[in-house]
């Protein structure tokens, strides 16, 4: 992609001028459009505006800023709608106080209906809109085109479906970030289409760059966390991160995050720009140096938990694909299935039933409480219960130890979360894992504090540890381990604005990742990719490490349409008409097809091939013996160019992204 | 680089076993070494240890951890020595209180001698050790080998020279981070050599990966800032960041940063792991939303200041290279020149002379004071001067407005800094710019607070702004703009542990970068690269944008040594002996040199070429029409492989990193 830019930047002036005059003449000469004169004037004004804007910086920067602002607005809008819907549910539930049966109906049917609506809606409008979308985004970022996943209907279905899913609340316990990254790529691709006509000569690479930027903006505008957005964008790339995308990513992510936080200020929710889950850890002595060992242990614990979760998830993915009842149900009755699962999950969390032991009334997707820096146990010991806010009461009834509800919560949420992952609705799977990790970290810390404060040993300093820090580290470690990424470490810090625990959080995340990655285990998204048979090379490699070493030669099908040097006008015309490629290779002769170069179909028709000037040399060639991985790497390096596969100088095939997509789909089918 | 790893990971087991048995037999049969039996036993123990370690994770992870720990230790050791040397100077200066002449001698000669020593020392031991080292590291990271810059003597000279430079203190006003990144790459390259024998089958890519990791560790262990270390490592790459380096970078950076902070704890300086320049900004309301505009303005101000600084720096670089007096002096009398410049700088900052107006007694390389969250002006207004620590007094004498010393400091330090950059000593240029930016931000904020508090307008909220936040933003913005990077934004946050200002800091850094990068201006390191004629493609491209589009064909010199398919044993032996390449290309015949593949010299001698199995196909080919930039990109993708340049199937040349280095050096000479 870098090549494209450089080649084209050589004569931006000329291209610009050419296009401007082209617009004008096309407008004035277009006979069937009404009000030609006013339209031309408006257009001229727009062109002047574009010149003014373009003089300051390239038009693509405006599109990045627009992407950030639009996504921040969507994120704010979604948060607002979800809050309203959740409050409505809560209001209804409170109004029915006293009548358990009606309360149960309200508690269970509301999320069940919402999930059923989300599911049927997204299934009927655009079936590609279900799930997280991150596996598809990863595939698109690796260079494969998947137009279904970037359509306008998909965006519409995903946005509304996601609101419904999130409004189902903490009973269904699903998140926002994955679909938001997907939404961001859709908005990005639309904006890049919108800005392409005014970008003059950067068509080819604009779309690819926009997707990378959009991935960063998705995370940044969802949480107001620009730096972790950029790191996420780096991590989500398949093998190489092009440095040309670095500054655009930062710029767009900063726009998105700042605007998102500004919306909160403008709406009057907050006085200034602050972290999403603001915490108040003590800054004087955030933790004792020896606590590092506890954090390391927590990291390993989270790694083990992630392995458990991932294997359950893989099992249920396999189960839903092989069990005939499931297959039939998911094929025809998506809405019914979603409603049933949501009903089941909601019944379990009903506050008068098992829900009372797992704090189901707390809106768990905002883990403020878990990140609280005070020890819950000591809060109760000090008998200051009546001073505490009500939510804390949810987590512990006075008298019973504080870690019992936490442990019960963790035990139940594990299977509930795995079950919720099968729901065919637009939903994110990152935030639930983040919260689960926070609960795990909190339990760890409360447990340690309990053991030391009850006088088992004489470690007084251990009794006063800050459980909020452990919750933070646990959240980052578990979500990092499940997704095989490190950006959650930074995300945890950006979400809470708490930098004092940066070191331990990073340590826990690294250790959890090490455990989760050992033994070639696939990540959460890898498993989804493989299960969906997406043409994503890194996932395929993880599932079957020897696959990408297959030689590319064995996938090259029929010989491509080619021209010989001495081709006459008739042959050229025929080739141009039948070829679907953007380039037609030129060879010595059909008998000895030594590759000479290629011609562009549009410019060829006028000339004779012997005019050497119009035959361009192919700069990078592949041999049929090169592996799929090498071909993929070279292809992502050269961007949209066509790669020629030659053996001993003779042309044996072409390789473009669409061929690569077919090859990878073939490979995915073999797993 | 990724390719290598995958190809070789196919049979790690076999390679491992082979090598183990090979060690044993070689040891036992070696006749001239004494104590064969004990040595063999020890070696066997070591091998068992290696197996145990290797069972947990790859040996390379131990080398990354070792790199982090070693660098953290060196960083701590350096800080300790520099602090001692600075205290000695301060002690001497205080003892001479009352005698201005002696004080002047002490104040000026101490840094002059240190600089002279640093300069002569580094010049005599290893002339490559002067300067920052970051331009060279960037060149090495882009794939070019520069063994002089990784030698042990260089490490020795750089380490000791840097201690001397830093001990010269705030009069010379130079930093630590650049040389530290360079030191880190040297240590990394030694560690990778040390670990290579036990790494079995990952020789090729180990060195390259180690350099990338080392760049991250350099920053991380210098400041205890792991995330900005990784971002620096991403930014410093020439065009693509390979994702395989991402986790190693994070791991090693975390090791380095944690160990560095732990050393501070163990030495008793601090109670726990905290940020290097700890600040205490108010968390309730860090800034008003409208202050964003002030931060944006500060970003633009820093961008303008960076342009000014960079053009001065380019001018003096040009001047020292063209002025005959300078050339002669820098060629022969490096020590004298350094001493003279240091003497001049020290005389200017003498506290009884101009130094009293620019707080020269404050140790400026630790900008605690500039980042203070209280307004200096209000401190004096409140007449609580006697309660303040002495350093604050340095910045302002009661009665005079607080911004005068700051403005004088900024004015003087600009030319002093540019002059200091010409010193031929090992020194970093990042931290001075960071501090300069902090002073600029502070001046901006104090100015705003002064204007509003003196009743010009009625903006009461503006009068209570926190100047520390502006100093932070200014530091990040100016250092980011000068180096054309964004990681300083995160570095500023990690250095101070202050997350509340993340948004404004990022905004200011982005705007400053936008201004500094506009109009194809080279960055600080680009200018150094071009001035030193380093074979670094991105710098060359910035200096002369059309250069890298030159076709690679015109640089291909003599025909490479090649074998024809029907070559006999004598011809093969001759080719193997004369060729300096690691691969020898095989062609059809010398008359029609159609490329068939290549052979490895070592394995070839035994066999006849007709045995097809030993001729390996070349997977990626280049045409002579491909540009230097394309060739560079493909070369960095395939790692250490040799690229074959063919035209119509005929071999016309070879391309390896050493050829690429020659090409880039040729290009650099043309500028």
Interface residues (C-beta under 8 A of the other chain):
Chain A: X2 X3 X6 X7 X9 X10 X57 X226 X227 X234 X235 X237 X238 X239 X240 X241 X242 X243 X244 X246 X247 X250 X251 X254 X257 X258 X261 X262 X265 X271 X272 X273 X274 X275 X280 X283 X285 X286 X287 X288 X289 X292 X486 X490 X493 X494 X497 X498 X499 X500 X502 X503 X506 X507 X510 X513 X514 X518 X541 X545 X546 X548 X549 X588 X594 X595 X596 X617 X618 X619 X620 X621 X622 X623 X624 X625 X626 X627 X629 X630 X633 X634 X637 X638 X646 X648 X649 X650
Chain B: X2 X3 X6 X7 X9 X10 X57 X226 X227 X234 X235 X237 X238 X239 X240 X241 X242 X243 X244 X246 X247 X250 X251 X254 X257 X258 X261 X262 X265 X271 X272 X273 X274 X275 X280 X283 X285 X286 X287 X288 X289 X292 X486 X489 X490 X493 X494 X497 X498 X499 X500 X502 X503 X506 X507 X510 X513 X514 X518 X541 X545 X546 X548 X549 X588 X594 X595 X596 X617 X618 X619 X620 X621 X622 X623 X624 X625 X626 X627 X629 X630 X633 X634 X637 X638 X646 X648 X649 X650
